Amino acid sequence: MKTTAFAIFDVGKTNKKLLLFDEEFHPIEAHSQAFPESVDDDGFPCDNLQQLNDWLLGHWDNLRQRSDLLLKGVNFSGYGASFVHLDAQGQTILPLYNYLKPLSPALLNAFYAEIAAQDGQSPEAFAAATCSPSMGMLNSGLQLYWLAKTQPEVFASIKTSLHLPQYLSYLISGEKFSDYTSIGCHTALWDFQTGAYHPWVKRWGLEEKLAPITKDSIATVLDGIMVGVGLHDSSAALLPYLLKEKEPFLLLSTGTWCINLNPFNDAHLSTDALRCDCLAFLTPKGNPVKASRIFFGREHDHQVERIAKHYGVSADFYQKISGGEEVSIQAGFVPAGMQGTGPVPGIQNETWDFSVCPDAISAYHSLMRGLMNLLKQSIQLVDNGVPTLFVDGGFAKNPLFMNMLAADFPAKKIEALEFHQATALGALMHLKNGQAYPQSKPLFT
């Protein structure tokens, strides 16, 4: 007898996953792969788009040929702030540029000068309108502006620019859509105050290169298989909690970034909050979700590599730490890669000296305490007294992380991995249930 299954392709910066679920949302199979990075035309590291295509389409062909599965649907989740550009024949024509690729100060100054001249908005007012702190390529709309300014002939050859989750859907469905969860991901494209693209988008001819916006969950049906339109991963991770929980909560979606999502906070985003890396996401229905973020996982992995090398231990040494040890914190932490991000606007990139620590365990505790201090500040920026913190993603499995989080928020209930693989599960729920997000009060009226 065939097993009825739904497939979810969950594409992260580090790991690319294929997960299969049954009709009751139970996971039945999982595959994960990490790809070596490629480089773009400037030599900057980026995901290898051809390798990603081959991986996804190879798994898709295998799924279609399996005699033990009755495949009913497929959906996609992926990291944000990333465009794939297609020509008139639907072929990719540029690398999958890394959202960490720097933009020149001159280009950014030119952009904000135009916004001031044409729209009468200061950088702060523009950030408040678009819920997009100035973050360079992490404002994915500025990737299009950068191409238009620096490679006008290439820009002119772009027929359609798809955010990564919708590109994954396009690979199978052949249909091109834009989705609110990707549009609302600090893109600097969307005006949250008017509920439409910001005027600069039309002025630069971007709107005609962006696929039509859909609120539907299904792009097409192929041979009886529903093909979803894809979701931004952080928004997908929120969906299972929104469907299940009746009481207000805050979700910590952990990984390369720790993104703190509070769908129960309807306060207007102030310029101070924006400077501290607060923003808003959009649900598939186009409703705002207030959020803050910190480059937690990236900093963690960088410093763990340094610690392991210094003390001559294996790179996974920290995974053996139970979290219950009594270890003194002996080194004041300073981050190496958080400048311009996180809750401390003026933080600088520095080289942390942990050599006073007697061993790798002590250094790791010092690292985590420093990171958790920053995370606490980030959470407090969007916390309006919700009783529960849910933790999703890799750090939910880190006992020291969970113990420190509980110590930092003693009045709150801390729960980890309430939903296994919440990002993929959210993408599945959206595919099966359509517009299952509850209506929420808009941030701006």
Secondary structure as GFF3:
##gff-version 3
##sequence-region A 1 445
A	DSSP	beta_strand	3	11	.	.	.	ID=ss1
A	DSSP	beta_strand	16	21	.	.	.	ID=ss2
A	DSSP	beta_strand	27	33	.	.	.	ID=ss3
A	DSSP	beta_strand	38	39	.	.	.	ID=ss4
A	DSSP	beta_strand	45	46	.	.	.	ID=ss5
A	DSSP	alpha_helix	49	65	.	.	.	ID=ss6
A	DSSP	beta_strand	69	78	.	.	.	ID=ss7
A	DSSP	beta_strand	83	86	.	.	.	ID=ss8
A	DSSP	alpha_helix	105	119	.	.	.	ID=ss9
A	DSSP	alpha_helix	123	130	.	.	.	ID=ss10
A	DSSP	three_ten_helix	136	138	.	.	.	ID=ss11
A	DSSP	alpha_helix	140	150	.	.	.	ID=ss12
A	DSSP	alpha_helix	152	157	.	.	.	ID=ss13
A	DSSP	beta_strand	160	163	.	.	.	ID=ss14
A	DSSP	alpha_helix	164	173	.	.	.	ID=ss15
A	DSSP	beta_strand	178	179	.	.	.	ID=ss16
A	DSSP	alpha_helix	180	183	.	.	.	ID=ss17
A	DSSP	beta_strand	190	191	.	.	.	ID=ss18
A	DSSP	beta_strand	196	197	.	.	.	ID=ss19
A	DSSP	alpha_helix	199	203	.	.	.	ID=ss20
A	DSSP	three_ten_helix	207	209	.	.	.	ID=ss21
A	DSSP	beta_strand	213	214	.	.	.	ID=ss22
A	DSSP	beta_strand	218	222	.	.	.	ID=ss23
A	DSSP	beta_strand	225	228	.	.	.	ID=ss24
A	DSSP	beta_strand	231	232	.	.	.	ID=ss25
A	DSSP	alpha_helix	233	244	.	.	.	ID=ss26
A	DSSP	beta_strand	249	254	.	.	.	ID=ss27
A	DSSP	beta_strand	258	262	.	.	.	ID=ss28
A	DSSP	alpha_helix	271	275	.	.	.	ID=ss29
A	DSSP	beta_strand	278	282	.	.	.	ID=ss30
A	DSSP	beta_strand	288	294	.	.	.	ID=ss31
A	DSSP	alpha_helix	296	311	.	.	.	ID=ss32
A	DSSP	three_ten_helix	317	320	.	.	.	ID=ss33
A	DSSP	alpha_helix	360	380	.	.	.	ID=ss34
A	DSSP	beta_strand	388	393	.	.	.	ID=ss35
A	DSSP	three_ten_helix	394	397	.	.	.	ID=ss36
A	DSSP	alpha_helix	399	408	.	.	.	ID=ss37
A	DSSP	beta_strand	413	416	.	.	.	ID=ss38
A	DSSP	alpha_helix	422	433	.	.	.	ID=ss39
###
